[in-house]
Amino acid sequence: MARLFGREVSRSELAARTGAIEQVAGARLMRLEEGKESGVRVVDVRTGSGLRFQVTLDRGMDISSAEYRGVPLAWRSPCGDVHPSYYEPTGTGWIRSFPGGLLTGCGLTQAGASCTDEGVPLGLHGRLSHLPAEHVETWTEWSGDECVVSLRGQVRESVIFGENLLLTRTVRVGLGQSVIRIEDTVRNEASGPSPLMMLYHINPGWPLVDKGSRLYLHTRSTTPRDADAEKGTRDAQTFSEPQPGYREQVFFHDLIADSTGFAAAALVNPDLMLGIFIRYNCGELPRFTEWKMMGAGTYVVGMEPGNCGVLGRAAERAAGTLQILPAGEEQQFHLDLGVLDGEDEIRGFLDAQNLH
């Protein structure tokens, strides 16, 4: 049974009350037409719970705009959903086409700071977010009285004489539900081993992020990236009003997994009694980075689970933490990204996940 508009509804009851399920929920392919966004394919997804989000097919199947009952969930940059043809791959050129959004993928062979690794120059956060998806399909499937809206596509990062990684991404959300389930499989289709770096750059913004909001974690330790972050370590999980001239602070949190091997984090605005959470397999994504940016206009908190940090591939290799995917093998990643609505739901989740 799906819970829709305050009541439990069976498949037959829904069919009797609608001409098509798209009246309530579904996935619809669209194309953007203005400026630097022109040509970008988008899948617009509605779940019937009030959750609505857009998957940008030409940007690594990222999740850009997202809202819940009219409340925006993610920070949006002035760049917009820039077409990948405008991508600047060197140095920090990535930020010229970073839309923010609910989820931006960083990878597949580089994530984090620009660097040179074994003679190869690598730009900030890699190419994944600027690669178009192929073989895209969307479908709505019933199993008894349970219904799931799904979409799937493939994104390839490849170069002659080098890497050939194929990402297959499946995004699922249940009818009447507010949890986005992401299942990623990366397969190395090259003849030799390849670096594999995967970081999920999740970007809550105002009004979820506001003075009084809090990031809830279950962590062993918190390590500041640099001197700027060190000054704010005690306040890493709380947020202020926007500040002109604010310098970003980045923290590395060592999260504690539960008995099933999953870790979680939640950002909650107590005035709205609304929050957003992530839950993921800590064996697949053992690292968690917080990007705290309280700047005027760039007012955002990054919740970033990954199989790597954000110092770049050269730093990972030097530390002995760079993941290498052998030829012909696969690595899977599982992530839930959802909304917490109301005091009971927020408190229940925080208590269940031991977040504080």
N, C-alpha and C positions, 0 to 999 in steps of 0.2 A: 504494500500500500504506500502511496505517496502522500505526504502531507502538503496540501496546497490551500492557501488562503484560510488557514485556521481549522481545517478539517482533514480527515483521512479519506482518500479517494481511491477507489479501485480502478482497474483498467476499463471495465465496462461502464462504470459511472462517468469516467472522463469522456469516453467515446460518445455517450449519450448527451453530453453537455457541450461538446465542441465539434466543429467541422473537421478539424485536424489538430494533432498535438501541437503544431507550431503556434496555435492560438495561445498556448501556455509556455512552451519551451521548445528548444531545438537549436540547430546550428545552421547558419546561412552564410554562403560565400558572397563576399563583396569585394569591390576594388576601389581604392582611393584615387582621387582625380586631381588634386590641387598641389601645385608647387613641387617641392622635393619629395613629397609623399606620392606623387602621381605614379600609378601602375602597381602599387603595393597591394597584394592580395590579402584579404582579411577574412577570417571566419568569426562571425558574431554569434556568441553562445548565450542563451538564456536558459535558466534552470527551473523557473517557476517559484523559486524561494525569494526572489528579489535580487539574486546574484546574476550579474551580466558582465561578460568579459569578451575581449577580442584577441584572437590568436593571429599574429602577423606571419603569414606563410612565407613571405619573402625575406624575413628577418629571423631565420633559424627556428621558426615556430615559437617565438617569444610570446608572452602575454602582455599586451600593451595596456589599453584603457580597461579599467575594471571598476565596478560600482556595486553597492549593495543597498537596495531600496532607495536609490537616488544619491547615496553618500559615496563620494569617490574614495577608493581604497589606496590608490597609488599616486606618488609624485610624478608629474609630467614635466619634462624639460622643454625649453623653447624650441628644441630641434625638431620635435615631432617624429612620426614614424618614417624616417628618411629612407628613400629607396636605396638599396645596397650599391647602386652604381656610384653613389657619392661617397662611399667609404674611403677613408684615408688610413691606410694600414700601418704607417710608420709612426714611431714615437707615441704621442698622446692624441693623434688624429682621431682615434675612436670616439672621443668625447664630442666631436663635431656632429656626430650622428647618433648619439646616445639619447633615446627618447625617455629614459626612466622607465615608467610602466611597472606593472605588477611583477613581472619576471623577465629579466634579460639573461640569456645564456652566455657564459664566458668559456671559451675553449676553442677547439677540441684538443689542440696540441700546445696551447699557450693560454694562460690566464694570469691576471695580475699585472704588475708593472712592466713597462717596456724594458727590453734588455737585449743583449747579444748572447746567444747560447751556442757554444761550439762553432762560432763564426757565423751563425745565422741571426740576422737582426729580426727582432720580434716586437710588434706593437702592443700597446696596452690591450689586455683582455682578449686578444686573439680574434679569430675570424668568424666564429660561430654565429654571432648575432647579425652578420651581413651575408649569410648564405641562404639562398632560396630553397624551399622544400619542393620535393617531387613526389609523384605517386600519392597524392593527397586524397583521402576519402573521409567522408563523414557519414554517420549512421545513427539512428535511434532504435534501440533494441529492447523489447519486452521479454521478461522472464517471469511468467505468472503476473502478479500485480506490481512487480518491480520494473522500473524503466531506467535506462542509462543512455545518455547522449555522449557519443564518442567521436573523436577524430584522430587520424593517424597520417603521418607523412615521413619522408626520409630526407635527410640533409647530409651532404657529402663534403668533407674537406680533403682535398687531394692536390697533389702536385707531381709532375713528372720527376722521376728519380727520388721521390720522397714519400711522404705519408699518403695514405688512402683510407681514411676513416669514414664509416657510414653510420650515422645516427638515425635510429628509428624511434620516433617519439609518438606515444599514444597519450591522449588527454581524455579523461573520462569524468563525468559528473552525473550524479543521480538526479532524477526528477524530484523536484521539491527540496533538494539538498543544497548545501553551501560549501562543499568541499571539492576542490579540484584535485584529481589524482593524476599524477604525471609518472609515466613509466618510460624510461629511456634505455635503449640498448645500443651500445657503441661496438661495432665490429671492425677489426683491423683487416682490410682486404688487400693490403700491400704484401709484398713478398718478404718483408723484414719487420722487425719490431718497431714500435712507434711510441713516442711520449703520448700520454693521455692526461689532460688536465680538464677538469669539469667543475665549474663553479656556478651556482644558481644565485644571481644577483637580484634579490627581492627587495622592492623599494616602496614601503609604506610612506604615505605623505599626509598632509593636512586634509581633513580634520582628525584623522586617527593620531597623527603626530601633532602634539600640542603641549603647551605647558601643563604639567601634571600627568602626562602619559608616561607609561613605564614599559620597559622591555623585561619580560620575565624569562629567566634562564635557570637551569640546574647545572651549575658549573663547578669544576674543581678549582679553576684558577682563571684569572684574567691578566693578559699581558698587553701593555700598550705598545703600539708599533714604533713610536718615536717620542721626542720630547713634547710635542704638542699634545699627544694623547696622554702622556704620563701626567700632565697637569690635571686631566679630567678623569682619571681612573676611578676615583671614588664615586663619581656621578655618571659612570658609563651607561647605566641602565635607566637614567631619568633624563628628561628633556626640558629645555627652556623655550621661551618665545624666540622668534627669528632675530638674529644678531647681525648687523652689518659688519663686514670684514672678518667674519668667523673663519677660522682655519680648521679644516676637517680633522677629525680624530678617528683613528682606527684601532680597534681592539681585537685581540685574538682570545677567544673563549674556549676553554677545554670543557665541552659539555659532557655530562654523564648520561649514558644510555640506560634505558629501563631493562627489565628482564627479557624483553623480546629483541633487544639490540637496537631499539629506536630511540632517537633523541628528539627533543621538541624545544620550540621557543615561541613566545607569544608577545605581541605588542598590543597594549590595551589603553584606551582612553576611558578613564572612569567617569568622566562627565557625560560622555555619550553612552556609556555602558556598551561599548562596541570594541571589538578587537580583531586581530588577524593572527593566525597561527601557522606554523610549519611543523611538520613531523616527517622524519626521514630515517633511513637506515644508516646507522653510525658506522657500520663496517664498510659501507660503500662510500660514505661521505664523512670521513673522520674529523674534518676541520670545520670551524665556524668562525667567521669574521663579522664583526659589526662595523659598519661605516656610519659614524655619527656626524651629520652635516646640518648644523643649525643656522646656516647662512640665510640672509634675506634673499628670497628668490630661489635659492637652492636649499630647501628646507625638507630634509629627507633623512630617513634611517635605513641603511642597508642591512638586511638579514641575509647572510651569505654562507650557506653550507657548501662544502666542496671537498674534493679529494686532494686539494692543494690549498696553499695560502694565497696571498695576493702580492707576493714580492717578485713574482715572475719565474720563468722556467729555469733560468740560470741559477737563481737562488735555491730552487727546489733540487736541482741536480747537485749543487755543491753540498747541500745538507743531507743528501742521500734519501730524499723523500719523494723524488720524481717517480710517478707511476709509469711503468713501461708495459704496453700491451703487446704481447707476442703476435706474430703473423697468424691469421686465421682464428684468433680467439676473440671473445666478447666480454664486455663488462656492462652490468646492469646498474641502473640507479632508480630509486623509488622515492617519490616525494609527494606528500599531501600538503595542500595549501588551502586554508579554509577561513571562514568567518566565525567569530564568536559574538553572539547577539544576546544581550541581557545578563543580569547579574548571576542568575543560576547557571547559565551555560558557561560563562567566564569562570566562575568559581569552581564548577565541576571539572573543567578542563585543567585549570591550574593545579587543583588538588590531585587529580589523577596522574598528571605528569610531574608532580613534585616541583613545580616551578615557583620561584620566589625572586 
